[in-house]
């Protein structure tokens, strides 16, 4: 009987490990989809870049970031508070914004109301973008790439944030956003 255990147990462990890997891969978020969840973590809505463009008014935000030095970038995307309102979760006091790499930022409704962050999905084309064939000659905006922090990047108006937010609160600038949920 002990020899049978010696043969069966390792195979069972191997099988259980394989199932865990498949389940983890099945649960990995899609980096090209924004998911809105309820407080229980259940998905209530999903958005692609195209659906955000169609369902929301895109706002322009020209700002430096904590990592861009003095240079500014012009981003475009819907206001986070519009997304929260349309999905019936704007009344929460706090939200978690989750990134593809498992980073989680807690953001208060007070911050969202005071500074109106956008969920950037595009940035203005530059001459460098055109020289690198990232934009056509007549193209004004291009989708955010992974190198830009996209496809979804929570962008704030840096010059309007209190001084103590930089660098103490840089976690509110979330790259690779995949989920937003009230807490």
SEGULUM-449936 format. One record per residue: x, y negated, z negated of N, C-alpha, C, CB in turn. Coordinates in steps of 0.1 Angstrom, whole numbers, padded with zeros to 4 digits, always signed. Glycine has a CB too. Layout:
! residues N
XYZXYZXYZXYZ...
***
This chain:
! residues 183
+0008+0012+0000+0000+0000+0000+0009-0013+0000-0009+0000-0012+0020-0013-0008+0028-0025-0008+0035-0027+0005+0039-0023-0019+0038-0017+0013+0043-0018+0026+0033-0025+0036+0048-0005+0032+0021-0021+0034+0010-0027+0042+0009-0042+0040-0004-0020+0040+0010-0046+0027+0009-0060+0024+0021-0067+0030+0010-0062+0008+0033-0061+0030+0045-0067+0036+0043-0070+0051+0057-0058+0033+0035-0061+0058+0033-0063+0072+0021-0073+0075+0030-0050+0078+0011-0073+0067-0001-0080+0070+0000-0095+0065-0013-0074+0063+0006-0097+0053+0006-0111+0048+0014-0121+0057+0012-0111+0034+0025-0117+0062+0032-0127+0071+0024-0130+0083+0046-0121+0074+0017-0120+0089+0009-0122+0101-0003-0131+0098+0004-0109+0106-0009-0129+0086-0020-0138+0082-0015-0152+0080-0026-0133+0069-0003-0154+0074+0002-0168+0072+0005-0174+0086+0015-0167+0064+0011-0167+0095+0013-0172+0108+0001-0176+0115+0021-0161+0116-0010-0168+0114-0023-0171+0120-0029-0183+0114-0032-0159+0119-0028-0184+0101-0034-0196+0094-0026-0209+0098-0033-0194+0079-0013-0208+0100-0005-0219+0104-0009-0224+0118+0010-0216+0103-0011-0214+0127-0015-0217+0141-0029-0224+0141-0015-0205+0149-0038-0220+0133-0051-0226+0132-0050-0240+0127-0061-0218+0123-0041-0242+0117-0040-0256+0111-0034-0265+0122-0030-0255+0099-0024-0261+0130-0018-0269+0140-0029-0273+0151-0006-0262+0147-0037-0263+0155-0047-0266+0165-0057-0276+0159-0054-0253+0169-0061-0274+0147-0071-0283+0140-0065-0297+0139-0075-0278+0127-0053-0299+0136-0046-0312+0134-0046-0319+0148-0032-0310+0129-0043-0311+0159-0042-0317+0172-0056-0321+0176-0036-0307+0182-0066-0313+0173-0080-0316+0177-0085-0329+0170-0089-0304+0174-0080-0332+0158-0084-0343+0150-0076-0356+0153-0084-0339+0135-0065-0355+0160-0057-0367+0163-0065-0377+0170-0044-0363+0171-0064-0389+0166-0072-0400+0173-0067-0402+0188-0072-0413+0166-0076-0407+0196-0073-0410+0210-0067-0424+0209-0085-0409+0219-0055-0427+0213-0050-0441+0212-0056-0450+0222-0035-0440+0215-0064-0446+0231-0071-0454+0241-0085-0457+0237-0070-0448+0255-0089-0453+0225-0103-0454+0220-0103-0460+0206-0110-0441+0221-0111-0471+0205-0113-0477+0191-0126-0470+0186-0115-0492+0192-0124-0465+0174-0136-0459+0167-0140-0467+0155-0132-0444+0162-0153-0470+0154-0158-0477+0142-0165-0466+0133-0169-0488+0146-0161-0466+0121-0167-0456+0111-0175-0462+0101-0155-0448+0105-0183-0454+0094-0191-0459+0082-0182-0456+0070-0205-0451+0081-0187-0459+0058-0179-0457+0046-0176-0443+0043-0187-0463+0034-0183-0433+0049-0180-0419+0047-0170-0414+0057-0193-0411+0048-0166-0423+0066-0156-0419+0076-0162-0412+0088-0146-0409+0070-0175-0413+0090-0182-0408+0101-0182-0418+0113-0197-0403+0098-0178-0414+0125-0178-0423+0136-0192-0427+0140-0171-0416+0148-0194-0441+0141-0207-0446+0144-0207-0453+0158-0211-0456+0134-0195-0456+0163-0193-0462+0177-0179-0460+0181-0197-0477+0177-0178-0459+0194-0164-0458+0200-0164-0468+0212-0161-0444+0205-0152-0474+0214-0150-0484+0225-0137-0481+0232-0150-0498+0219-0138-0482+0245-0126-0482+0253-0123-0497+0256-0128-0474+0267-0112-0500+0263-0108-0513+0266-0119-0519+0275-0095-0514+0274-0124-0511+0285-0134-0516+0294-0147-0518+0287-0137-0505+0305-0151-0510+0278-0164-0513+0271-0163-0525+0262-0168-0500+0262-0151-0528+0256-0150-0540+0248-0151-0552+0257-0136-0540+0241-0145-0551+0269-0146-0562+0279-0161-0565+0283-0138-0559+0292-0169-0554+0284-0182-0556+0289-0192-0560+0277-0187-0543+0294-0189-0555+0265-0199-0558+0254-0196-0570+0246-0199-0546+0246-0184-0576+0247-0180-0587+0238-0175-0598+0246-0170-0582+0228-0176-0610+0241-0170-0622+0247-0155-0622+0243-0176-0636+0242-0146-0622+0252-0132-0622+0249-0127-0636+0246-0124-0616+0261-0120-0636+0235-0114-0649+0230-0099-0649+0233-0117-0650+0214-0094-0661+0235-0080-0663+0237-0074-0668+0224-0077-0673+0249-0062-0663+0222-0055-0666+0209-0040-0668+0213-0057-0656+0198-0035-0680+0213-0021-0683+0215-0014-0685+0202-0019-0696+0224-0005-0676+0199+0001-0676+0186+0015-0669+0187-0007-0668+0176+0023-0673+0177+0035-0666+0175+0031-0654+0166+0047-0674+0168+0040-0644+0165+0037-0633+0155+0049-0633+0145+0036-0619+0163+0047-0626+0134+0059-0626+0125+0072-0621+0131+0055-0618+0113+0071-0614+0143+0082-0608+0149+0087-0615+0162+0079-0594+0152+0080-0625+0166+0083-0631+0179+0091-0644+0177+0071-0634+0187+0095-0647+0165+0103-0660+0163+0094-0672+0166+0115-0660+0172+0099-0682+0173+0091-0694+0176+0083-0692+0188+0100-0706+0177+0086-0682+0196+0078-0680+0209+0064-0676+0206+0085-0670+0217+0055-0682+0215+0041-0678+0213+0037-0669+0225+0032-0690+0213+0027-0661+0222+0021-0652+0232+0006-0655+0233+0024-0637+0228+0001-0655+0245-0014-0657+0246-0020-0643+0247-0017-0666+0258-0028-0640+0237-0036-0627+0237-0050-0630+0240-0034-0621+0223-0057-0619+0244-0072-0620+0246-0078-0607+0242-0075-0623+0261-0090-0609+0235-0098-0598+0230-0109-0603+0222-0089-0589+0221-0118-0594+0218-0130-0598+0210-0126-0601+0196-0141-0587+0210-0134-0610+0190-0133-0613+0176-0136-0600+0167-0141-0625+0171-0128-0597+0158-0130-0586+0149-0144-0587+0142-0119-0584+0138-0147-0599+0138-0160-0601+0131-0172-0598+0140-0161-0615+0125-0171-0601+0153-0181-0597+0162-0183-0582+0163-0178-0603+0176-0172-0575+0163-0173-0560+0164-0179-0555+0151-0159-0554+0166-0175-0560+0140-0181-0556+0127-0196-0559+0126-0174-0563+0115-0200-0571+0131-0214-0575+0131-0223-0566+0140-0216-0589+0135-0218-0564+0152-0226-0555+0161-0228-0541+0156-0219-0555+0175-0218-0536+0148-0219-0523+0143-0225-0522+0129-0205-0517+0143-0230-0533+0124-0238-0533+0112-0229-0531+0099-0248-0523+0112-0216-0535+0100-0208-0533+0088-0201-0546+0083-0197-0522+0091-0206-0557+0089-0200-0570+0085-0202-0574+0071-0206-0581+0094-0212-0568+0064-0214-0571+0050-0205-0565+0040-0228-0567+0047-0196-0557+0044-0187-0551+0035-0177-0561+0030-0179-0539+0041-0171-0559+0018-0161-0568+0012-0147-0566+0018-0161-0567-0003-0144-0553+0021-0131-0549+0026-0132-0539+0037-0122-0544+0015-0122-0539+0045-0121-0529+0056-0108-0523+0057-0125-0536+0070-0107-0511+0062-0095-0504+0065-0093-0505+0080-0094-0490+0059-0082-0509+0085-0078-0508+0099-0067-0498+0100-0074-0523+0105-0070-0487+0108-0061-0476+0109-0054-0476+0122-0068-0463+0107-0041-0473+0122-0033-0473+0134-0031-0458+0138-0020-0480+0132-0027-0456+0151-0025-0443+0156-0014-0436+0148-0021-0444+0171-0004-0443+0143+0007-0437+0136+0004-0435+0121+0020-0446+0137-0009-0435+0117-0014-0433+0104-0012-0444+0094-0007-0421+0098-0007-0456+0099-0006-0468+0091-0020-0473+0088+0002-0479+0098-0023-0477+0076-0036-0482+0072-0034-0496+0065-0043-0472+0062-0041-0506+0069-0041-0519+0063-0055-0522+0058-0037-0530+0074-0055-0527+0046-0068-0532+0039-0069-0547+0042-0068-0528+0024-0080-0551+0047-0082-0565+0050-0096-0569+0045-0082-0567+0066-0096-0580+0038-0108-0585+0032-0117-0592+0041-0105-0593+0019-0130-0592+0039-0140-0600+0047-0137-0614+0046-0154-0597+0042-0131-0619+0035-0128-0633+0033-0117-0637+0043-0123-0636+0018-0107-0628+0044-0096-0631+0054-0102-0631+0068-0085-0620+0053-0110-0622+0071-0116-0621+0085-0124-0634+0088-0125-0609+0086-0132-0638+0078-0140-0650+0080-0132-0663+0081-0150-0652+0068-0121-0663+0073-0113-0675+0072-0104-0677+0085-0104-0675+0060-0099-0666+0090-0089-0667+0101-0093-0661+0114-0076-0660+0096-0104-0655+0115-0110-0650+0128-0100-0642+0137-0115-0661+0136-0094-0631+0132-0085-0623+0140-0092-0618+0152-0079-0612+0132-0085-0615+0163-0090-0609+0174-0084-0595+0175-0087-0617+0187-0092-0586+0182-0086-0573+0185-0081-0574+0199-0097-0561+0183-0069-0578+0200-0063-0581+0214-0062-0568+0222-0049-0587+0212-0066-0570+0235-0065-0559+0244-0057-0563+0256-0079-0554+0249-0054-0576+0257-0046-0581+0269-0037-0592+0264-0056-0586+0280-0027-0595+0272-0019-0607+0270-0016-0614+0284-0005-0604+0263-0014-0627+0283-0012-0635+0295+0000-0630+0302-0012-0650+0292-0001-0629+0316+0011-0625+0324+0021-0636+0324+0006-0622+0338+0034-0633+0323+0045-0642+0324+0052-0640+0337+0054-0641+0311+0061-0649+0340+0070-0647+0352+0078-0634+0350+0079-0659+0354+0083-0631+0338+0090-0619+0336+0082-0607+0338+0096-0619+0321+0069-0607+0334+0060-0596+0337+0058-0594+0352+0046-0599+0331+0058-0605+0360+0056-0604+0374+0069-0598+0380+0053-0617+0381+0081-0602+0375+0093-0597+0381+0095-0582+0377+0105-0605+0375+0089-0578+0367+0090-0564+0363+0078-0556+0368+0090-0562+0348+0070-0562+0377+0058-0555+0383+0048-0551+0373+0063-0543+0391+0047-0558+0362+0036-0555+0352+0024-0563+0356+0041-0559+0338+0025-0574+0364+0014-0582+0369+0015-0585+0383+0013-0595+0360+0004-0585+0390+0003-0590+0404+0005-0605+0404-0010-0585+0411+0008-0610+0416+0010-0625+0417-0002-0633+0412+0013-0628+0432-0014-0629+0415-0026-0637+0411-0032-0632+0398-0036-0636+0422-0026-0623+0391-0032-0617+0379-0029-0626+0367-0026-0603+0376-0039-0629+0359-0037-0638+0347-0034-0631+0335-0050-0646+0345-0041-0619+0332-0038-0611+0320-0035-0597+0324-0051-0612+0311-0028-0590+0315-0025-0576+0317-0029-0569+0304-0010-0574+0321-0032-0556+0306-0035-0548+0293-0023-0547+0285-0040-0534+0297-0025-0546+0272-0014-0544+0263-0009-0530+0264-0018-0547+0248+0004-0529+0265+0011-0516+0266+0014-0512+0251+0023-0516+0275+0019-0500+0250+0024-0495+0237+0035-0504+0232+0028-0480+0238+0044-0508+0241+0055-0517+0238+0050-0530+0232+0064-0519+0250+0038-0534+0236+0032-0547+0231+0024-0545+0218+0023-0553+0242+0023-0533+0214+0015-0530+0202+0001-0525+0205+0014-0542+0193-0002-0523+0218-0015-0519+0223-0017-0504+0224-0018-0525+0236-0028-0501+0229-0038-0508+0236-0046-0518+0228-0046-0499+0244-0047-0516+0214-0055-0524+0206-0046-0530+0195-0067-0517+0200-0045-0543+0193-0036-0550+0184-0044-0560+0177-0024-0556+0192-0044-0560+0163-0051-0570+0155-0042-0582+0154-0055-0564+0141-0046-0593+0160-0038-0605+0161-0045-0616+0153-0036-0609+0176-0037-0624+0145-0041-0634+0137-0035-0648+0142-0037-0632+0122-0041-0659+0138-0034-0672+0141-0023-0675+0131-0045-0683+0141-0011-0672+0134+0000-0673+0125+0001-0686+0118+0013-0669+0132+0000-0697+0126+0002-0711+0121-0009-0714+0111+0002-0721+0132-0021-0708+0111-0032-0711+0102-0031-0702+0089-0045-0708+0109-0023-0692+0089-0022-0684+0077-0014-0691+0066-0015-0670+0080-0018-0689+0053-0010-0695+0042+0005-0690+0043-0016-0691+0029+0014-0698+0039+0028-0695+0039+0031-0682+0032+0036-0706+0033+0024-0679+0021+0027-0667+0013+0022-0654+0020+0019-0668+0000+0016-0656+0032+0012-0644+0040+0024-0639+0048+0001-0647+0049+0034-0647+0050+0045-0643+0057+0057-0642+0048+0048-0652+0070+0064-0632+0046+0061-0618+0051+0053-0610+0041+0074-0611+0053+0048-0615+0030+0041-0608+0020+0028-0601+0025+0037-0616+0009+0022-0606+0036+0009-0600+0040+0010-0596+0055-0002-0610+0038+0022-0594+0060+0024-0590+0074+0016-0577+0078+0038-0588+0078+0012-0569+0068+0005-0557+0071-0009-0559+0078+0003-0549+0058-0013-0572+0078-0026-0575+0085-0025-0574+0100-0032-0588+0080-0013-0576+0105-0010-0575+0119-0009-0560+0123+0003-0583+0124-0020-0554+0127-0019-0539+0129-0018-0536+0144-0032-0533+0124-0008-0529+0148-0005-0524+0161-0012-0510+0163+0010-0523+0165-0015-0507+0175-0020-0493+0179-0033-0490+0171-0009-0483+0175-0042-0499+0169-0054-0497+0161-0062-0486+0168-0062-0511+0160-0067-0477+0160-0076-0466+0165-0089-0466+0158-0069-0453+0164-0090-0471+0145-0102-0470+0137-0103-0483+0128-0102-0458+0129-0116-0486+0126-0120-0497+0116-0131-0491+0108-0123-0510+0124-0130-0493+0095-0141-0488+0086-0142-0496+0074-0139-0473+0083-0155-0498+0069-0157-0505+0056-0153-0496+0045-0171-0510+0055-0148-0503+0034-0145-0495+0022-0152-0502+0010-0130-0494+0019
***
